[in-house]
Amino acid sequence: MLLTEDKDFGELVFAVDAPAIGVLLLRYPPVARPRLMLRLIDLLTNRPTELIGSFVVLGPARTRIRRMPSRIRHDN
C-alpha cells in the first residue's frame, strides 16, 4: 500500500496501468492536519479489507474508495 500526497499516482495507476496493491492519497490542507492521524488510524482499523486493490482518497470531510481494475491490482 502506497501512502502519498502526490496526485500523480492516480494517473500512474489508472492511465498507465502501473501495478499497485493499493494507493492511499492524502488530501489534507494545513489547517486540517491535526485530525489527519486520527482519521488515518480509523480508516486502517475499520476498513482494512476495502483498501487492498483500491485507490483511496482521504480528506477531512470524506473518504472515497475506488477499486482499481483487476488487470493492475496485486490482490487477485
Rosetta blueprint (number, residue, H / E / L):
1 M L
2 L E
3 L E
4 T E
5 E L
6 D L
7 K L
8 D H
9 F H
10 G H
11 E H
12 L H
13 V H
14 F H
15 A L
16 V L
17 D L
18 A L
19 P L
20 A E
21 I L
22 G L
23 V E
24 L E
25 L E
26 L E
27 R L
28 Y L
29 P L
30 P H
31 V H
32 A H
33 R H
34 P H
35 R H
36 L H
37 M H
38 L H
39 R H
40 L H
41 I H
42 D H
43 L H
44 L H
45 T H
46 N H
47 R L
48 P H
49 T H
50 E H
51 L H
52 I L
53 G L
54 S E
55 F E
56 V E
57 V E
58 L E
59 G L
60 P L
61 A L
62 R L
63 T E
64 R E
65 I E
66 R E
67 R E
68 M L
69 P L
70 S L
71 R L
72 I L
73 R E
74 H L
75 D L
76 N L
